[in-house]
Amino acid sequence: MKKFAIGVDSNQNWIAPGYVLTSMLKKVDVAIYKTIEDLVKGKFTGGIKVYGLKEDGVGVAYDKYNEKLIPDSVRKKVAQLRLDIIAGKIVVPSTK
């Protein structure tokens, strides 16, 4: 029986090509860049920062290792759902 996995935090598709459907990306680089940018511009404030889809703080990984696993129709649907979440058409529950 073929079993699949989903990576988390960074792109892990390469670990088991053909078995990792995708990886959910936590784009720490985006948060670091924004923090440094705010600091340089004198706009930095401490506290909790949330970087979701709208801020490009999270995402999914598509590459040569999983391209045959995910049909274009699914990629298009995921892309549309992403836009709907950013536009506020779909509200994602929050714990804050």
N, CA, C and O atoms as a CHARMM CRD file, in Angstrom:
* protein
*
  384
    1    1 MET  N      0.84300  -1.17800   0.00000 PROA 1      0.00000
    2    1 MET  CA     0.00000   0.00000   0.00000 PROA 1      0.00000
    3    1 MET  C      0.89000   1.24300   0.00000 PROA 1      0.00000
    4    1 MET  O      1.78100   1.38900   0.83600 PROA 1      0.00000
    5    2 LYS  N      0.62800   2.12700  -0.94900 PROA 2      0.00000
    6    2 LYS  CA     1.40000   3.36000  -1.06400 PROA 2      0.00000
    7    2 LYS  C      0.84500   4.38600  -0.07600 PROA 2      0.00000
    8    2 LYS  O     -0.35400   4.66600  -0.07900 PROA 2      0.00000
    9    3 LYS  N      1.70200   4.93800   0.75600 PROA 3      0.00000
   10    3 LYS  CA     1.28900   5.93700   1.73900 PROA 3      0.00000
   11    3 LYS  C      1.98600   7.24900   1.42200 PROA 3      0.00000
   12    3 LYS  O      3.12400   7.27300   0.95200 PROA 3      0.00000
   13    4 PHE  N      1.28100   8.33300   1.68800 PROA 4      0.00000
   14    4 PHE  CA     1.79500   9.66500   1.40300 PROA 4      0.00000
   15    4 PHE  C      2.00900  10.44700   2.69300 PROA 4      0.00000
   16    4 PHE  O      1.44400  10.12600   3.73800 PROA 4      0.00000
   17    5 ALA  N      2.83400  11.47300   2.59100 PROA 5      0.00000
   18    5 ALA  CA     3.09900  12.35300   3.73000 PROA 5      0.00000
   19    5 ALA  C      2.96700  13.80200   3.26600 PROA 5      0.00000
   20    5 ALA  O      2.97200  14.08700   2.06900 PROA 5      0.00000
   21    6 ILE  N      2.85100  14.70500   4.22900 PROA 6      0.00000
   22    6 ILE  CA     2.87900  16.14500   3.97200 PROA 6      0.00000
   23    6 ILE  C      3.94900  16.71900   4.89200 PROA 6      0.00000
   24    6 ILE  O      3.88500  16.56100   6.11100 PROA 6      0.00000
   25    7 GLY  N      4.92400  17.38100   4.29800 PROA 7      0.00000
   26    7 GLY  CA     5.99400  17.99200   5.07800 PROA 7      0.00000
   27    7 GLY  C      5.48300  19.24100   5.78100 PROA 7      0.00000
   28    7 GLY  O      4.42300  19.76700   5.44100 PROA 7      0.00000
   29    8 VAL  N      6.23900  19.70700   6.75500 PROA 8      0.00000
   30    8 VAL  CA     5.82500  20.89500   7.49600 PROA 8      0.00000
   31    8 VAL  C      7.02800  21.77900   7.81300 PROA 8      0.00000
   32    8 VAL  O      8.13400  21.29300   8.05000 PROA 8      0.00000
   33    9 ASP  N      6.78700  23.07300   7.80900 PROA 9      0.00000
   34    9 ASP  CA     7.74000  24.13200   8.13800 PROA 9      0.00000
   35    9 ASP  C      8.67500  24.49900   6.98500 PROA 9      0.00000
   36    9 ASP  O      8.90400  25.68400   6.74100 PROA 9      0.00000
   37   10 SER  N      9.21600  23.51900   6.27800 PROA 10     0.00000
   38   10 SER  CA    10.08100  23.79500   5.12700 PROA 10     0.00000
   39   10 SER  C      9.77200  22.76300   4.04800 PROA 10     0.00000
   40   10 SER  O      9.08100  21.77600   4.30200 PROA 10     0.00000
   41   11 ASN  N     10.28500  22.99500   2.85200 PROA 11     0.00000
   42   11 ASN  CA    10.02600  22.08200   1.74400 PROA 11     0.00000
   43   11 ASN  C     10.74300  20.75600   1.99700 PROA 11     0.00000
   44   11 ASN  O     11.97200  20.68800   2.00100 PROA 11     0.00000
   45   12 GLN  N      9.95700  19.71900   2.20500 PROA 12     0.00000
   46   12 GLN  CA    10.50400  18.38900   2.45500 PROA 12     0.00000
   47   12 GLN  C     10.16400  17.42100   1.32900 PROA 12     0.00000
   48   12 GLN  O     10.29300  16.20800   1.49400 PROA 12     0.00000
   49   13 ASN  N      9.73200  17.94600   0.18700 PROA 13     0.00000
   50   13 ASN  CA     9.33300  17.10100  -0.93200 PROA 13     0.00000
   51   13 ASN  C     10.46400  16.18400  -1.40800 PROA 13     0.00000
   52   13 ASN  O     10.20700  15.07200  -1.87000 PROA 13     0.00000
   53   14 TRP  N     11.68200  16.63400  -1.30000 PROA 14     0.00000
   54   14 TRP  CA    12.85800  15.89900  -1.77900 PROA 14     0.00000
   55   14 TRP  C     13.18000  14.67100  -0.92800 PROA 14     0.00000
   56   14 TRP  O     13.88900  13.77500  -1.38700 PROA 14     0.00000
   57   15 ILE  N     12.67600  14.61700   0.28800 PROA 15     0.00000
   58   15 ILE  CA    13.03800  13.52900   1.20700 PROA 15     0.00000
   59   15 ILE  C     12.56400  12.17100   0.69700 PROA 15     0.00000
   60   15 ILE  O     13.28000  11.17500   0.80500 PROA 15     0.00000
   61   16 ALA  N     11.35700  12.13700   0.14200 PROA 16     0.00000
   62   16 ALA  CA    10.80300  10.88900  -0.39600 PROA 16     0.00000
   63   16 ALA  C     10.04900  11.22100  -1.67900 PROA 16     0.00000
   64   16 ALA  O      8.81800  11.23700  -1.68500 PROA 16     0.00000
   65   17 PRO  N     10.77000  11.48400  -2.76000 PROA 17     0.00000
   66   17 PRO  CA    10.12200  11.85700  -4.01500 PROA 17     0.00000
   67   17 PRO  C      9.01700  10.87600  -4.40600 PROA 17     0.00000
   68   17 PRO  O      9.20400   9.65900  -4.38100 PROA 17     0.00000
   69   18 GLY  N      7.86400  11.43700  -4.76900 PROA 18     0.00000
   70   18 GLY  CA     6.73300  10.60600  -5.14800 PROA 18     0.00000
   71   18 GLY  C      5.85400  10.18600  -3.99300 PROA 18     0.00000
   72   18 GLY  O      4.80500   9.57700  -4.20300 PROA 18     0.00000
   73   19 TYR  N      6.26600  10.50200  -2.77000 PROA 19     0.00000
   74   19 TYR  CA     5.49100  10.13200  -1.58600 PROA 19     0.00000
   75   19 TYR  C      5.11800  11.32500  -0.71600 PROA 19     0.00000
   76   19 TYR  O      4.24200  11.20900   0.14200 PROA 19     0.00000
   77   20 VAL  N      5.75700  12.45600  -0.91700 PROA 20     0.00000
   78   20 VAL  CA     5.40400  13.66400  -0.17200 PROA 20     0.00000
   79   20 VAL  C      4.49900  14.49400  -1.08100 PROA 20     0.00000
   80   20 VAL  O      4.94700  15.03200  -2.09300 PROA 20     0.00000
   81   21 LEU  N      3.21800  14.59000  -0.70700 PROA 21     0.00000
   82   21 LEU  CA     2.25600  15.30400  -1.54500 PROA 21     0.00000
   83   21 LEU  C      2.64100  16.76200  -1.71900 PROA 21     0.00000
   84   21 LEU  O      2.60100  17.30200  -2.82500 PROA 21     0.00000
   85   22 THR  N      3.00900  17.38300  -0.62900 PROA 22     0.00000
   86   22 THR  CA     3.47500  18.76400  -0.62700 PROA 22     0.00000
   87   22 THR  C      4.04900  19.04500   0.75200 PROA 22     0.00000
   88   22 THR  O      4.02500  18.18500   1.63300 PROA 22     0.00000
   89   23 SER  N      4.55300  20.22500   0.93000 PROA 23     0.00000
   90   23 SER  CA     5.02900  20.66400   2.23700 PROA 23     0.00000
   91   23 SER  C      4.36100  21.98700   2.55200 PROA 23     0.00000
   92   23 SER  O      4.28000  22.87100   1.69900 PROA 23     0.00000
   93   24 MET  N      3.89000  22.11700   3.76300 PROA 24     0.00000
   94   24 MET  CA     3.30200  23.36800   4.22500 PROA 24     0.00000
   95   24 MET  C      4.45300  24.23900   4.71100 PROA 24     0.00000
   96   24 MET  O      5.16900  23.88200   5.64700 PROA 24     0.00000
   97   25 LEU  N      4.61700  25.37600   4.06700 PROA 25     0.00000
   98   25 LEU  CA     5.77600  26.22300   4.31700 PROA 25     0.00000
   99   25 LEU  C      5.50600  27.28500   5.37400 PROA 25     0.00000
  100   25 LEU  O      4.50700  28.00200   5.30800 PROA 25     0.00000
  101   26 LYS  N      6.38000  27.37500   6.32000 PROA 26     0.00000
  102   26 LYS  CA     6.38600  28.47000   7.29000 PROA 26     0.00000
  103   26 LYS  C      7.52600  29.37300   6.84500 PROA 26     0.00000
  104   26 LYS  O      8.69700  29.05900   7.05700 PROA 26     0.00000
  105   27 LYS  N      7.17800  30.49100   6.22900 PROA 27     0.00000
  106   27 LYS  CA     8.18100  31.35200   5.59800 PROA 27     0.00000
  107   27 LYS  C      8.79700  32.31900   6.61400 PROA 27     0.00000
  108   27 LYS  O      8.48800  33.51000   6.64200 PROA 27     0.00000
  109   28 VAL  N      9.66300  31.76700   7.43100 PROA 28     0.00000
  110   28 VAL  CA    10.34200  32.55000   8.46500 PROA 28     0.00000
  111   28 VAL  C     11.16400  33.66600   7.82600 PROA 28     0.00000
  112   28 VAL  O     11.32800  34.73200   8.41900 PROA 28     0.00000
  113   29 ASP  N     11.68100  33.43000   6.62600 PROA 29     0.00000
  114   29 ASP  CA    12.46800  34.45100   5.93900 PROA 29     0.00000
  115   29 ASP  C     11.65400  35.71700   5.69800 PROA 29     0.00000
  116   29 ASP  O     12.18600  36.82500   5.76500 PROA 29     0.00000
  117   30 VAL  N     10.37300  35.55300   5.42000 PROA 30     0.00000
  118   30 VAL  CA     9.49100  36.71100   5.19800 PROA 30     0.00000
  119   30 VAL  C      9.35000  37.50800   6.49300 PROA 30     0.00000
  120   30 VAL  O      9.42600  38.73700   6.47900 PROA 30     0.00000
  121   31 ALA  N      9.14700  36.81900   7.59800 PROA 31     0.00000
  122   31 ALA  CA     9.01300  37.49400   8.89600 PROA 31     0.00000
  123   31 ALA  C     10.30200  38.21700   9.28800 PROA 31     0.00000
  124   31 ALA  O     10.26600  39.33600   9.79800 PROA 31     0.00000
  125   32 ILE  N     11.42500  37.57200   9.04600 PROA 32     0.00000
  126   32 ILE  CA    12.71200  38.19300   9.37400 PROA 32     0.00000
  127   32 ILE  C     12.94400  39.43300   8.50800 PROA 32     0.00000
  128   32 ILE  O     13.35500  40.47700   9.01200 PROA 32     0.00000
  129   33 TYR  N     12.68300  39.31600   7.22000 PROA 33     0.00000
  130   33 TYR  CA    12.87000  40.44400   6.30900 PROA 33     0.00000
  131   33 TYR  C     11.99000  41.61900   6.73400 PROA 33     0.00000
  132   33 TYR  O     12.45400  42.75700   6.80300 PROA 33     0.00000
  133   34 LYS  N     10.71700  41.33500   7.01700 PROA 34     0.00000
  134   34 LYS  CA     9.78700  42.39700   7.40700 PROA 34     0.00000
  135   34 LYS  C     10.22500  43.05500   8.72100 PROA 34     0.00000
  136   34 LYS  O     10.12000  44.27200   8.87500 PROA 34     0.00000
  137   35 THR  N     10.70800  42.25900   9.64800 PROA 35     0.00000
  138   35 THR  CA    11.18200  42.79800  10.92500 PROA 35     0.00000
  139   35 THR  C     12.37500  43.72300  10.71500 PROA 35     0.00000
  140   35 THR  O     12.42000  44.81500  11.28100 PROA 35     0.00000
  141   36 ILE  N     13.33800  43.29700   9.90800 PROA 36     0.00000
  142   36 ILE  CA    14.51700  44.12300   9.62900 PROA 36     0.00000
  143   36 ILE  C     14.10000  45.38700   8.86700 PROA 36     0.00000
  144   36 ILE  O     14.58200  46.48200   9.15700 PROA 36     0.00000
  145   37 GLU  N     13.20600  45.22400   7.89600 PROA 37     0.00000
  146   37 GLU  CA    12.72600  46.37500   7.13000 PROA 37     0.00000
  147   37 GLU  C     12.06400  47.40400   8.05300 PROA 37     0.00000
  148   37 GLU  O     12.32300  48.60200   7.93900 PROA 37     0.00000
  149   38 ASP  N     11.20900  46.93100   8.96700 PROA 38     0.00000
  150   38 ASP  CA    10.55700  47.83700   9.92000 PROA 38     0.00000
  151   38 ASP  C     11.57600  48.51800  10.82300 PROA 38     0.00000
  152   38 ASP  O     11.44600  49.70200  11.13500 PROA 38     0.00000
  153   39 LEU  N     12.59100  47.76600  11.24100 PROA 39     0.00000
  154   39 LEU  CA    13.63300  48.32500  12.10300 PROA 39     0.00000
  155   39 LEU  C     14.39000  49.42600  11.37600 PROA 39     0.00000
  156   39 LEU  O     14.61200  50.50100  11.93300 PROA 39     0.00000
  157   40 VAL  N     14.78800  49.16400  10.13400 PROA 40     0.00000
  158   40 VAL  CA    15.54100  50.14100   9.34200 PROA 40     0.00000
  159   40 VAL  C     14.71500  51.40600   9.11000 PROA 40     0.00000
  160   40 VAL  O     15.25400  52.51400   9.12500 PROA 40     0.00000
  161   41 LYS  N     13.40400  51.24000   8.89400 PROA 41     0.00000
  162   41 LYS  CA    12.52500  52.38400   8.63600 PROA 41     0.00000
  163   41 LYS  C     12.04700  53.06600   9.92100 PROA 41     0.00000
  164   41 LYS  O     11.29700  54.04100   9.87200 PROA 41     0.00000
  165   42 GLY  N     12.48800  52.54500  11.07100 PROA 42     0.00000
  166   42 GLY  CA    12.06900  53.12700  12.34400 PROA 42     0.00000
  167   42 GLY  C     10.62000  52.82400  12.69300 PROA 42     0.00000
  168   42 GLY  O     10.01400  53.54500  13.48600 PROA 42     0.00000
  169   43 LYS  N     10.05500  51.77000  12.11300 PROA 43     0.00000
  170   43 LYS  CA     8.65500  51.40600  12.33500 PROA 43     0.00000
  171   43 LYS  C      8.49200  50.13800  13.17100 PROA 43     0.00000
  172   43 LYS  O      7.37500  49.65100  13.34400 PROA 43     0.00000
  173   44 PHE  N      9.59800  49.60200  13.69100 PROA 44     0.00000
  174   44 PHE  CA     9.52400  48.34600  14.43400 PROA 44     0.00000
  175   44 PHE  C      8.79300  48.53300  15.75000 PROA 44     0.00000
  176   44 PHE  O      9.04300  49.48600  16.48800 PROA 44     0.00000
  177   45 THR  N      7.88600  47.61000  16.03300 PROA 45     0.00000
  178   45 THR  CA     7.23300  47.53800  17.34100 PROA 45     0.00000
  179   45 THR  C      7.27400  46.09300  17.79100 PROA 45     0.00000
  180   45 THR  O      7.15400  45.17600  16.97900 PROA 45     0.00000
  181   46 GLY  N      7.44300  45.89700  19.07400 PROA 46     0.00000
  182   46 GLY  CA     7.46200  44.54000  19.60900 PROA 46     0.00000
  183   46 GLY  C      6.06000  43.95300  19.65900 PROA 46     0.00000
  184   46 GLY  O      5.07600  44.63200  19.36400 PROA 46     0.00000
  185   47 GLY  N      5.98500  42.69700  20.03200 PROA 47     0.00000
  186   47 GLY  CA     4.69200  42.04500  20.17900 PROA 47     0.00000
  187   47 GLY  C      4.53100  40.86900  19.23600 PROA 47     0.00000
  188   47 GLY  O      5.46400  40.47400  18.53600 PROA 47     0.00000
  189   48 ILE  N      3.34900  40.32900  19.23300 PROA 48     0.00000
  190   48 ILE  CA     3.04000  39.17500  18.39300 PROA 48     0.00000
  191   48 ILE  C      2.72800  39.64100  16.97900 PROA 48     0.00000
  192   48 ILE  O      1.91500  40.54200  16.77400 PROA 48     0.00000
  193   49 LYS  N      3.37100  39.02900  16.02400 PROA 49     0.00000
  194   49 LYS  CA     3.14200  39.33600  14.60900 PROA 49     0.00000
  195   49 LYS  C      2.56300  38.08400  13.95100 PROA 49     0.00000
  196   49 LYS  O      3.00500  36.96900  14.22700 PROA 49     0.00000
  197   50 VAL  N      1.59200  38.27400  13.09800 PROA 50     0.00000
  198   50 VAL  CA     0.97800  37.15600  12.39100 PROA 50     0.00000
  199   50 VAL  C      1.24400  37.32900  10.89700 PROA 50     0.00000
  200   50 VAL  O      0.91700  38.36100  10.31100 PROA 50     0.00000
  201   51 TYR  N      1.83900  36.31000  10.29600 PROA 51     0.00000
  202   51 TYR  CA     2.12900  36.31300   8.86600 PROA 51     0.00000
  203   51 TYR  C      1.40800  35.13100   8.23400 PROA 51     0.00000
  204   51 TYR  O      1.89500  34.00100   8.25900 PROA 51     0.00000
  205   52 GLY  N      0.25500  35.41000   7.67400 PROA 52     0.00000
  206   52 GLY  CA    -0.54500  34.37300   7.03100 PROA 52     0.00000
  207   52 GLY  C     -0.41200  34.42900   5.52600 PROA 52     0.00000
  208   52 GLY  O      0.60400  34.87200   4.99100 PROA 52     0.00000
  209   53 LEU  N     -1.45400  33.97100   4.85000 PROA 53     0.00000
  210   53 LEU  CA    -1.43700  33.97500   3.38200 PROA 53     0.00000
  211   53 LEU  C     -1.31700  35.38300   2.82300 PROA 53     0.00000
  212   53 LEU  O     -0.56100  35.62100   1.88100 PROA 53     0.00000
  213   54 LYS  N     -2.06100  36.31100   3.40000 PROA 54     0.00000
  214   54 LYS  CA    -2.05000  37.69500   2.90600 PROA 54     0.00000
  215   54 LYS  C     -0.65300  38.30300   2.96000 PROA 54     0.00000
  216   54 LYS  O     -0.26700  39.06300   2.07200 PROA 54     0.00000
  217   55 GLU  N      0.09300  37.97200   3.99200 PROA 55     0.00000
  218   55 GLU  CA     1.44500  38.52200   4.17400 PROA 55     0.00000
  219   55 GLU  C      2.52300  37.63200   3.53800 PROA 55     0.00000
  220   55 GLU  O      3.71300  37.92600   3.65000 PROA 55     0.00000
  221   56 ASP  N      2.11300  36.56000   2.88100 PROA 56     0.00000
  222   56 ASP  CA     3.01900  35.58400   2.27900 PROA 56     0.00000
  223   56 ASP  C      3.89400  34.90600   3.32600 PROA 56     0.00000
  224   56 ASP  O      5.05100  34.57500   3.06600 PROA 56     0.00000
  225   57 GLY  N      3.33000  34.70500   4.50700 PROA 57     0.00000
  226   57 GLY  CA     4.06600  34.06700   5.59300 PROA 57     0.00000
  227   57 GLY  C      3.94800  32.55300   5.62500 PROA 57     0.00000
  228   57 GLY  O      4.70400  31.88200   6.32800 PROA 57     0.00000
  229   58 VAL  N      3.00200  32.01300   4.86500 PROA 58     0.00000
  230   58 VAL  CA     2.82100  30.56600   4.77500 PROA 58     0.00000
  231   58 VAL  C      2.51500  30.20000   3.32100 PROA 58     0.00000
  232   58 VAL  O      2.12000  31.05500   2.52800 PROA 58     0.00000
  233   59 GLY  N      2.69600  28.94900   2.98700 PROA 59     0.00000
  234   59 GLY  CA     2.40000  28.51600   1.62700 PROA 59     0.00000
  235   59 GLY  C      2.54800  27.01900   1.46900 PROA 59     0.00000
  236   59 GLY  O      2.74100  26.29200   2.44400 PROA 59     0.00000
  237   60 VAL  N      2.45700  26.56600   0.23100 PROA 60     0.00000
  238   60 VAL  CA     2.64200  25.15100  -0.10100 PROA 60     0.00000
  239   60 VAL  C      3.76900  25.03200  -1.12400 PROA 60     0.00000
  240   60 VAL  O      4.02900  25.95500  -1.89600 PROA 60     0.00000
  241   61 ALA  N      4.42400  23.88900  -1.11500 PROA 61     0.00000
  242   61 ALA  CA     5.56400  23.68100  -2.00700 PROA 61     0.00000
  243   61 ALA  C      5.17900  22.80000  -3.18700 PROA 61     0.00000
  244   61 ALA  O      4.69300  21.68100  -3.02000 PROA 61     0.00000
  245   62 TYR  N      5.40600  23.33100  -4.37900 PROA 62     0.00000
  246   62 TYR  CA     5.26800  22.57100  -5.61700 PROA 62     0.00000
  247   62 TYR  C      6.63700  22.56200  -6.29600 PROA 62     0.00000
  248   62 TYR  O      7.25300  23.61400  -6.47100 PROA 62     0.00000
  249   63 ASP  N      7.10100  21.40000  -6.67000 PROA 63     0.00000
  250   63 ASP  CA     8.38800  21.30000  -7.36100 PROA 63     0.00000
  251   63 ASP  C      8.47400  19.99700  -8.14100 PROA 63     0.00000
  252   63 ASP  O      7.48300  19.27900  -8.27600 PROA 63     0.00000
  253   64 LYS  N      9.64800  19.69700  -8.64900 PROA 64     0.00000
  254   64 LYS  CA     9.82600  18.50700  -9.48700 PROA 64     0.00000
  255   64 LYS  C      9.57000  17.20700  -8.73300 PROA 64     0.00000
  256   64 LYS  O      9.31800  16.17400  -9.35300 PROA 64     0.00000
  257   65 TYR  N      9.63200  17.24600  -7.40500 PROA 65     0.00000
  258   65 TYR  CA     9.45800  16.03600  -6.61300 PROA 65     0.00000
  259   65 TYR  C      7.99800  15.64700  -6.40600 PROA 65     0.00000
  260   65 TYR  O      7.70000  14.48700  -6.12300 PROA 65     0.00000
  261   66 ASN  N      7.09200  16.60300  -6.54400 PROA 66     0.00000
  262   66 ASN  CA     5.67600  16.27700  -6.32800 PROA 66     0.00000
  263   66 ASN  C      4.78800  16.66200  -7.51200 PROA 66     0.00000
  264   66 ASN  O      3.56800  16.51700  -7.43600 PROA 66     0.00000
  265   67 GLU  N      5.37800  17.14800  -8.59900 PROA 67     0.00000
  266   67 GLU  CA     4.58600  17.65500  -9.71900 PROA 67     0.00000
  267   67 GLU  C      3.66100  16.60400 -10.32700 PROA 67     0.00000
  268   67 GLU  O      2.58900  16.95000 -10.82200 PROA 67     0.00000
  269   68 LYS  N      4.04800  15.33400 -10.30200 PROA 68     0.00000
  270   68 LYS  CA     3.21500  14.28600 -10.87300 PROA 68     0.00000
  271   68 LYS  C      2.13000  13.80700  -9.91100 PROA 68     0.00000
  272   68 LYS  O      1.22900  13.06600 -10.30400 PROA 68     0.00000
  273   69 LEU  N      2.21700  14.22700  -8.66200 PROA 69     0.00000
  274   69 LEU  CA     1.24200  13.79200  -7.65100 PROA 69     0.00000
  275   69 LEU  C      0.01300  14.69000  -7.58500 PROA 69     0.00000
  276   69 LEU  O     -1.05300  14.25200  -7.15400 PROA 69     0.00000
  277   70 ILE  N      0.15400  15.93400  -8.00500 PROA 70     0.00000
  278   70 ILE  CA    -0.92600  16.91200  -7.83000 PROA 70     0.00000
  279   70 ILE  C     -1.39000  17.41100  -9.19700 PROA 70     0.00000
  280   70 ILE  O     -0.64900  18.10900  -9.89000 PROA 70     0.00000
  281   71 PRO  N     -2.61500  17.05200  -9.58500 PROA 71     0.00000
  282   71 PRO  CA    -3.12800  17.48800 -10.88900 PROA 71     0.00000
  283   71 PRO  C     -3.27000  19.01400 -10.96800 PROA 71     0.00000
  284   71 PRO  O     -3.45000  19.68700  -9.95300 PROA 71     0.00000
  285   72 ASP  N     -3.18500  19.53600 -12.18000 PROA 72     0.00000
  286   72 ASP  CA    -3.34500  20.98200 -12.38700 PROA 72     0.00000
  287   72 ASP  C     -4.67900  21.48300 -11.83200 PROA 72     0.00000
  288   72 ASP  O     -4.75200  22.59200 -11.30400 PROA 72     0.00000
  289   73 SER  N     -5.72800  20.67700 -11.94700 PROA 73     0.00000
  290   73 SER  CA    -7.04100  21.10000 -11.44200 PROA 73     0.00000
  291   73 SER  C     -6.99900  21.33300  -9.93400 PROA 73     0.00000
  292   73 SER  O     -7.66000  22.24100  -9.43100 PROA 73     0.00000
  293   74 VAL  N     -6.23700  20.53200  -9.21700 PROA 74     0.00000
  294   74 VAL  CA    -6.10900  20.70200  -7.76700 PROA 74     0.00000
  295   74 VAL  C     -5.27400  21.94300  -7.46500 PROA 74     0.00000
  296   74 VAL  O     -5.60900  22.71200  -6.56400 PROA 74     0.00000
  297   75 ARG  N     -4.20300  22.14000  -8.20200 PROA 75     0.00000
  298   75 ARG  CA    -3.37000  23.34100  -8.00600 PROA 75     0.00000
  299   75 ARG  C     -4.18500  24.61000  -8.23500 PROA 75     0.00000
  300   75 ARG  O     -4.06800  25.58000  -7.48600 PROA 75     0.00000
  301   76 LYS  N     -5.01300  24.58900  -9.28000 PROA 76     0.00000
  302   76 LYS  CA    -5.85900  25.75000  -9.57900 PROA 76     0.00000
  303   76 LYS  C     -6.87000  25.98800  -8.46200 PROA 76     0.00000
  304   76 LYS  O     -7.12000  27.13300  -8.08500 PROA 76     0.00000
  305   77 LYS  N     -7.45100  24.91700  -7.93400 PROA 77     0.00000
  306   77 LYS  CA    -8.42600  25.03800  -6.84700 PROA 77     0.00000
  307   77 LYS  C     -7.75100  25.59900  -5.58900 PROA 77     0.00000
  308   77 LYS  O     -8.30500  26.47300  -4.92200 PROA 77     0.00000
  309   78 VAL  N     -6.57100  25.10100  -5.27300 PROA 78     0.00000
  310   78 VAL  CA    -5.82500  25.59400  -4.10800 PROA 78     0.00000
  311   78 VAL  C     -5.47400  27.06800  -4.29000 PROA 78     0.00000
  312   78 VAL  O     -5.57600  27.85000  -3.34500 PROA 78     0.00000
  313   79 ALA  N     -5.06300  27.45100  -5.49500 PROA 79     0.00000
  314   79 ALA  CA    -4.72900  28.85400  -5.78000 PROA 79     0.00000
  315   79 ALA  C     -5.96000  29.74100  -5.59100 PROA 79     0.00000
  316   79 ALA  O     -5.85500  30.83600  -5.03900 PROA 79     0.00000
  317   80 GLN  N     -7.12600  29.27200  -6.04700 PROA 80     0.00000
  318   80 GLN  CA    -8.35100  30.05900  -5.88500 PROA 80     0.00000
  319   80 GLN  C     -8.75600  30.15200  -4.41900 PROA 80     0.00000
  320   80 GLN  O     -9.17700  31.21500  -3.96300 PROA 80     0.00000
  321   81 LEU  N     -8.63600  29.06800  -3.68300 PROA 81     0.00000
  322   81 LEU  CA    -8.94300  29.09700  -2.24900 PROA 81     0.00000
  323   81 LEU  C     -8.02600  30.07200  -1.52000 PROA 81     0.00000
  324   81 LEU  O     -8.46700  30.79500  -0.62700 PROA 81     0.00000
  325   82 ARG  N     -6.75200  30.09200  -1.90000 PROA 82     0.00000
  326   82 ARG  CA    -5.79300  31.03900  -1.31000 PROA 82     0.00000
  327   82 ARG  C     -6.27200  32.46600  -1.53100 PROA 82     0.00000
  328   82 ARG  O     -6.29200  33.27000  -0.59900 PROA 82     0.00000
  329   83 LEU  N     -6.66100  32.78100  -2.77200 PROA 83     0.00000
  330   83 LEU  CA    -7.14800  34.13000  -3.08000 PROA 83     0.00000
  331   83 LEU  C     -8.42300  34.45600  -2.31400 PROA 83     0.00000
  332   83 LEU  O     -8.60000  35.58400  -1.85400 PROA 83     0.00000
  333   84 ASP  N     -9.31300  33.47500  -2.17400 PROA 84     0.00000
  334   84 ASP  CA   -10.56300  33.69000  -1.43300 PROA 84     0.00000
  335   84 ASP  C    -10.30800  33.95100   0.04300 PROA 84     0.00000
  336   84 ASP  O    -11.00100  34.75800   0.66300 PROA 84     0.00000
  337   85 ILE  N     -9.31300  33.26900   0.60700 PROA 85     0.00000
  338   85 ILE  CA    -8.95100  33.51100   2.01000 PROA 85     0.00000
  339   85 ILE  C     -8.37500  34.91800   2.15800 PROA 85     0.00000
  340   85 ILE  O     -8.75400  35.65200   3.07100 PROA 85     0.00000
  341   86 ILE  N     -7.47300  35.28900   1.27600 PROA 86     0.00000
  342   86 ILE  CA    -6.86400  36.62800   1.32600 PROA 86     0.00000
  343   86 ILE  C     -7.92800  37.71200   1.18200 PROA 86     0.00000
  344   86 ILE  O     -7.86900  38.74100   1.85500 PROA 86     0.00000
  345   87 ALA  N     -8.90000  37.47900   0.30300 PROA 87     0.00000
  346   87 ALA  CA    -9.96600  38.46700   0.06200 PROA 87     0.00000
  347   87 ALA  C    -11.02100  38.49000   1.16900 PROA 87     0.00000
  348   87 ALA  O    -11.88700  39.36400   1.17800 PROA 87     0.00000
  349   88 GLY  N    -10.95400  37.54100   2.09900 PROA 88     0.00000
  350   88 GLY  CA   -11.91800  37.49600   3.19200 PROA 88     0.00000
  351   88 GLY  C    -13.20400  36.75200   2.84200 PROA 88     0.00000
  352   88 GLY  O    -14.14700  36.75200   3.63400 PROA 88     0.00000
  353   89 LYS  N    -13.25800  36.12400   1.68200 PROA 89     0.00000
  354   89 LYS  CA   -14.43700  35.35100   1.28700 PROA 89     0.00000
  355   89 LYS  C    -14.55200  34.06000   2.10300 PROA 89     0.00000
  356   89 LYS  O    -15.64600  33.54600   2.33600 PROA 89     0.00000
  357   90 ILE  N    -13.41200  33.56300   2.52100 PROA 90     0.00000
  358   90 ILE  CA   -13.35100  32.39000   3.41000 PROA 90     0.00000
  359   90 ILE  C    -12.65300  32.85500   4.67600 PROA 90     0.00000
  360   90 ILE  O    -11.55700  33.41300   4.61600 PROA 90     0.00000
  361   91 VAL  N    -13.27600  32.62800   5.81000 PROA 91     0.00000
  362   91 VAL  CA   -12.68700  33.03400   7.08400 PROA 91     0.00000
  363   91 VAL  C    -12.09000  31.80200   7.76200 PROA 91     0.00000
  364   91 VAL  O    -12.78800  30.82900   8.04800 PROA 91     0.00000
  365   92 VAL  N    -10.80100  31.86700   8.00800 PROA 92     0.00000
  366   92 VAL  CA   -10.09700  30.77500   8.66100 PROA 92     0.00000
  367   92 VAL  C    -10.15700  31.02300  10.16600 PROA 92     0.00000
  368   92 VAL  O     -9.80200  32.11000  10.62200 PROA 92     0.00000
  369   93 PRO  N    -10.59900  30.03800  10.94200 PROA 93     0.00000
  370   93 PRO  CA   -10.66800  30.21700  12.40500 PROA 93     0.00000
  371   93 PRO  C     -9.29200  30.55600  12.99500 PROA 93     0.00000
  372   93 PRO  O     -8.26100  30.09200  12.50600 PROA 93     0.00000
  373   94 SER  N     -9.30000  31.35100  14.02700 PROA 94     0.00000
  374   94 SER  CA    -8.06900  31.74800  14.68100 PROA 94     0.00000
  375   94 SER  C     -8.15200  31.41300  16.17100 PROA 94     0.00000
  376   94 SER  O     -9.23900  31.37400  16.74800 PROA 94     0.00000
  377   95 THR  N     -7.01400  31.17600  16.77500 PROA 95     0.00000
  378   95 THR  CA    -6.97700  30.88300  18.20300 PROA 95     0.00000
  379   95 THR  C     -6.67500  32.11700  19.04500 PROA 95     0.00000
  380   95 THR  O     -6.60800  32.03800  20.27100 PROA 95     0.00000
  381   96 LYS  N     -6.49100  33.26100  18.37700 PROA 96     0.00000
  382   96 LYS  CA    -6.15300  34.46500  19.15000 PROA 96     0.00000
  383   96 LYS  C     -7.37200  35.22100  19.58200 PROA 96     0.00000
  384   96 LYS  O     -7.25600  36.25500  20.24000 PROA 96     0.00000
